[in-house]
Amino acid sequence: MTESLTELPSPAVDRSGAPLEVRNLEVGYSRLSEVLRGLSISVPRGGVVTLLGPNGSGKTTVMRAIMGLLALHDGEIRRGQVLLDGADVTGIDSGSMVRRGVALVPEGRQVFATLTVEENLRSGAHTQLRSFGRVGRGEVADTFDSVLDRFPLLADRRRQQAGYLSGGEQQMLAIGRALMARPRLLLLDEPSLGLAPKIVEHIRDVIVDVNTEGTSVLLVEQNAALALGIADYGYVLESGRVVLDGPAAKLLANDDIREFYLGMSAGERTNYRAVKHYRRRKRWLS
Amino acid sequence: MTTSGLIAETYRQELALRRGRAAHAGTLVVVALAVLWPLLLSARWQTAGVFALIAAIAAMGLHITTGLAGQVSLGHAAFVAIGVYSAVWMGVDQGWAWWIWLPASGLAAAVVGLFVGPFALRLRGLYLAVVTVALLSVTQYVWGVWPDLTGGFNGRSAQRWDVRGHSLFSELDVFGIITLNGNQLFWFVCLAILTVMAIGARNLQRTRPGRGWAAIRDRDLAAAVAGVPITQAKVSAFVVGAFFGGIAGALLAAFQSYVVPEQFGLDLSVRYIAIIVIGGLGSVAGVIVGSFFVTILPLIITSLTGLLPFISERPSTSGGFTVDLASAFVYGLAIVLVLVFEPRGLMGLWERFRDVWRTWPWSR
């Protein structure tokens, strides 16, 4: 089924010690619908990996499954494994995942509307204090300052209620909150959704920045141009399966990706008749 | 006192139990009121006052489960009933001392809460409420088929509360200064317990688990992502809430001296919800204000029966309003008004008034 474009792993990234590996994951909701059907992905140390795919292909579900949030949505992992640094963390609760250094920026931002920007950010350090055998208040304060440095807009609005921020600011806040947990692996679910291009650019820069400082990133995006622009490696999901994967540069050059995700087809505008019947024309489905 | 007097400027102020001189004065007024209530008012108001205190302890539990952690529970009366019958069993049937049955009935309710809690993991809002109603029906059924414990439909007499051979219902001479009757004694005992538990609840709100509850109530997904242990938090919200309910039940058993299973039905649960909604969801002081409002209201209406037409003290065959019916209408109305105009309840109303007062003439 999977048509892999990989010949060699991209050179900058060490794929052997993948901190996150998802193997043959099958996930369903409410005992009925099956959303992921044997999905395998891996995020290498220090890499940026992106998941692309149309609505309903299971991108968000992958994030929930990794993070241990399925119970909140009445879903369950039926088969397969999630490995973090080689240890089996399948179905572990989200609190332990955060403590193991994984942070998620959830879809739709999910900030605490009645709390201030500062309080929201500090809530991200919930697992960081010494009672969990982690770090002291001083280090939390350092992280806090570094997050405000990254998002000067948030520094200006530090005492404002998060509910009154604009969508872009809320998204920055959600990312900042995740960074407060000092993650080794950052999961981002649609960070660019519904935002102005300028803000999308800023957020992209932050992701690149965080990544260069050593955090691995798993990015779910609809905006394929953005995602493939910063990712080393990409997976294309459809109906809960990986239908195509490869280094980002190769995916960018792939005709199908260009046509169906980037809206370009050999220099001419996409023919809508063709789009309507795109399923038939996708090579990987044949 | 902060410069503005209203807004905490440092986290130290935010964490202080009481802010500023006015708050200290306010505390004194409340203490004075609490001491004078049973000494100045008639027996009828004394009794109602004790019931209000007990209701406040019970509602404090619901405040933790529902107001703080956001887990809607319509079964809180079941925890109270468990407290009642554990206390009766231990205090009367086994003849154990009060310092055993009082905490133990709280624990008994907490254990049941431990089994209800897990339902909250998969169910939210209305669905969870339905499950808690089921808990209520199950316990009601158990009381019905267990007449040895509960006296069945007819009820049974509950325990006497003896401290070192002195019954709490008999008069007590306090250092030769004043003689307290049973109601007054009970008032002070319940007041002490309520004070301890209210301060406990207030402080609990500001601990790590307490903040976790609030996070789950506001956005459970965000709480989970921040690393709040959802399972533990939801279950513990039920356990702690049930503990408060159980303690209130034990006090109720001791004060009522006769308990009927029918008392602890959906009516009582709804009354607790009315208390926390009218008082203001999420505020400990609001719970106390709310429970006095709801408990004292029938008395106020009774004393007004002479003035108001339509309302009679006893049910009459010719129809018309009874006091119970009238007070049900009034607090129903109060809930609607609160939800529409001041979702923070009576406490919110008071805070608004206070803020206007403090910042006058800059406020409008």
Chai-1 contact restraints between the chains, C-beta under 6 A:
chainA,res_idxA,chainB,res_idxB,connection_type,confidence,min_distance_angstrom,max_distance_angstrom,comment,restraint_id
A,L69,B,A224,contact,1.0,0.0,6.0,A-B,restraint_1
A,S94,B,A224,contact,1.0,0.0,6.0,A-B,restraint_2
A,G95,B,G227,contact,1.0,0.0,6.0,A-B,restraint_3
A,G95,B,P229,contact,1.0,0.0,6.0,A-B,restraint_4
A,V98,B,G227,contact,1.0,0.0,6.0,A-B,restraint_5
A,L104,B,V225,contact,1.0,0.0,6.0,A-B,restraint_6
A,P106,B,L221,contact,1.0,0.0,6.0,A-B,restraint_7
A,P106,B,V225,contact,1.0,0.0,6.0,A-B,restraint_8
A,Q110,B,R219,contact,1.0,0.0,6.0,A-B,restraint_9
A,Q110,B,L221,contact,1.0,0.0,6.0,A-B,restraint_10
A,Q110,B,A222,contact,1.0,0.0,6.0,A-B,restraint_11
A,F112,B,D218,contact,1.0,0.0,6.0,A-B,restraint_12
A,F112,B,R219,contact,1.0,0.0,6.0,A-B,restraint_13
A,S123,B,A226,contact,1.0,0.0,6.0,A-B,restraint_14
A,G124,B,A226,contact,1.0,0.0,6.0,A-B,restraint_15
A,H126,B,A226,contact,1.0,0.0,6.0,A-B,restraint_16
A,H126,B,G227,contact,1.0,0.0,6.0,A-B,restraint_17
A,T127,B,G227,contact,1.0,0.0,6.0,A-B,restraint_18
